[in-house]
C-alpha cells in the first residue's frame, strides 16, 4: 500500500546525541530521539533539548511507529506514541498522520482500539470534578453516560508529538459514551480542555502494514523470584499488572514493575481451572489463549447470606485483545466490554443497546475470591463491584460499577459441547455440562410427562448433592446449605473493563 501523505519532512540533529530527529507534520512541536531518549522541542529550524524521556513500558502491542494503514477512507501513518497511567493501569495513544495532513489518535488499551479526532465543543463543558460516574450528560445534542473519571499522568513517549503534557503530572480525564457507540473524551490537562470524539475499530479492518509481529516473536518473557516463596515466576504478557505464583499461589502486583519491591497476597485452597492456563481454543473463528482465571462470588444485597459462585477465564488474542469465557451454574457464555453505553430505563428494569431491548435478570454484589495466571488490570482478592445483568434470549448484557468507572459487557451463551470441543477436551465434555441442558429442539420427541419427570429427578439429585457439603466459596451454590440459589446465565459476563475510548 502506497503512503501518499502529502507532507514534507524536516530533519535536524538531536541536541543530545547528534542523531537525526525527523518531523513529518508541520504542527508537531515535540519529539523524542529514538537513540538517546532526549525530549526535544522544535523552534523553527532549531531543536532544543528539554531533558530525557522515560523509556516506554513494553506492552507487546502489535503496533509500532511508522506502521501504516487506512482509516475512514484515508491512508495514515503512526508517528508518535504516548503512554499514560491511571488507577486501573497503563494505556497507549498513537498519533496518526492522515493523508489530508490532519492528525487523529488511535487509542489502545489491552487490545481495544478507538480512532478519534479532536473537535471543538459547541457548548460550555462541565467543569473538572463536577461529573460523576453514571451521570447522564447531553453535549451538542447527543446524550452520553459518564463511563469513567480518573486522574491520569503521562509516563513515557516516543516519536513525533504535536503536544507533550508534563511527565508524571496528574490531570483529570473524563470519558463519555453514547448509546450508538461514540466515545467522547475530555482532557482537563489542557486549557481549554481538549475534546475528542471517536469510535471503536478492529486492527483487521485497518489494512495495517509494518506491524511488529516479527519483533514480538523474538521477545522473551520476564522472570523474577516470587517475593513469598522464592520460586521462579514468569510473565508472558508484558501488559500484565497481576500474576500469580505457580508454587505458592500468591497474588503478585506488577503495576510498579518487576525491578522493585513486589507486593503480594497469599491465597488459600487453590482451585484447579477446568481449562488449563495456556490452553488455546478456537471460538467464534478466533484462536484464543487462556491467560488468566478468577473465581467470583455473588450476593444479593437484600439477602447477604445467600451467595453463588462462578468462574471467568481471561482470553487473549494478539489482534482481538481480551475477552472473557464465563462458566456459570446455568451455562457458558463469551463476552467482551462494549464501546458504547447502553441506555437504562428510568426504573432500571431494562436496558437498550444497538436497537435491542434487554430485560433485567438480577442485581447483586460481586467479589473476587481467587485468581490464577495473568491479568491486565491490578486484580486483588476482595475486589468488589455492583452488577446488573440483562438478557434477551441467548444474548447477554451486563453492567459493572466501581467508584471510578462503569463498564458494560455484551456477548452470548455458548453450548457446553462447543466449549469442550474448542479446547480439544471432548473426552471430558461431561465436566462442561451445566444446568442449561440441551436445546429445546432436542426434547421434541419426548412427551410432556417424561420431560417433567426428568426435570424433577434432576432437581432432586441437585438438591441432595448440594445439601451434602456444597461450598459456596468454591461452587455455584447457596451458602445457606439446603436452599437452591439460581444464577442468571453468564454471571457478570466478563465484566472488567478493557478500556477503549480515549485510552
HELIX and SHEET records of a PDB file:
HELIX    1   1 UNK A  203  UNK A  206  5                                   4    
HELIX    2   2 UNK A  213  UNK A  218  1                                   6    
HELIX    3   3 UNK A  416  UNK A  422  1                                   7    
HELIX    4   4 UNK A  426  UNK A  432  5                                   7    
HELIX    5   5 UNK A  440  UNK A  443  5                                   4    
HELIX    6   6 UNK A  448  UNK A  467  1                                  20    
SHEET    1   A 2 UNK A  10  UNK A  13  0                                        
SHEET    2   A 2 UNK A  20  UNK A  23 -1                                        
SHEET    1   B 6 UNK A  46  UNK A  52  0                                        
SHEET    2   B 6 UNK A  38  UNK A  43 -1                                        
SHEET    3   B 6 UNK A  30  UNK A  32 -1                                        
SHEET    4   B 6 UNK A 142  UNK A 161 -1                                        
SHEET    5   B 6 UNK A  74  UNK A  86 -1                                        
SHEET    6   B 6 UNK A  68  UNK A  71 -1                                        
SHEET    1   C 5 UNK A  46  UNK A  52  0                                        
SHEET    2   C 5 UNK A  38  UNK A  43 -1                                        
SHEET    3   C 5 UNK A  30  UNK A  32 -1                                        
SHEET    4   C 5 UNK A 142  UNK A 161 -1                                        
SHEET    5   C 5 UNK A 136  UNK A 139 -1                                        
SHEET    1   D10 UNK A  46  UNK A  52  0                                        
SHEET    2   D10 UNK A  38  UNK A  43 -1                                        
SHEET    3   D10 UNK A  30  UNK A  32 -1                                        
SHEET    4   D10 UNK A 142  UNK A 161 -1                                        
SHEET    5   D10 UNK A 171  UNK A 178 -1                                        
SHEET    6   D10 UNK A 183  UNK A 187 -1                                        
SHEET    7   D10 UNK A 194  UNK A 201 -1                                        
SHEET    8   D10 UNK A 112  UNK A 118 -1                                        
SHEET    9   D10 UNK A 103  UNK A 109 -1                                        
SHEET   10   D10 UNK A  89  UNK A  98 -1                                        
SHEET    1   E 2 UNK A 222  UNK A 225  0                                        
SHEET    2   E 2 UNK A 232  UNK A 235 -1                                        
SHEET    1   F 6 UNK A 263  UNK A 265  0                                        
SHEET    2   F 6 UNK A 251  UNK A 253 -1                                        
SHEET    3   F 6 UNK A 242  UNK A 244 -1                                        
SHEET    4   F 6 UNK A 356  UNK A 375 -1                                        
SHEET    5   F 6 UNK A 286  UNK A 300 -1                                        
SHEET    6   F 6 UNK A 280  UNK A 283 -1                                        
SHEET    1   G 6 UNK A 263  UNK A 265  0                                        
SHEET    2   G 6 UNK A 251  UNK A 253 -1                                        
SHEET    3   G 6 UNK A 242  UNK A 244 -1                                        
SHEET    4   G 6 UNK A 356  UNK A 375 -1                                        
SHEET    5   G 6 UNK A 350  UNK A 353 -1                                        
SHEET    6   G 6 UNK A 343  UNK A 344 -1                                        
SHEET    1   H10 UNK A 263  UNK A 265  0                                        
SHEET    2   H10 UNK A 251  UNK A 253 -1                                        
SHEET    3   H10 UNK A 242  UNK A 244 -1                                        
SHEET    4   H10 UNK A 356  UNK A 375 -1                                        
SHEET    5   H10 UNK A 384  UNK A 392 -1                                        
SHEET    6   H10 UNK A 395  UNK A 401 -1                                        
SHEET    7   H10 UNK A 406  UNK A 414 -1                                        
SHEET    8   H10 UNK A 331  UNK A 337 -1                                        
SHEET    9   H10 UNK A 321  UNK A 328 -1                                        
SHEET   10   H10 UNK A 303  UNK A 317 -1                                        
END                                                                             
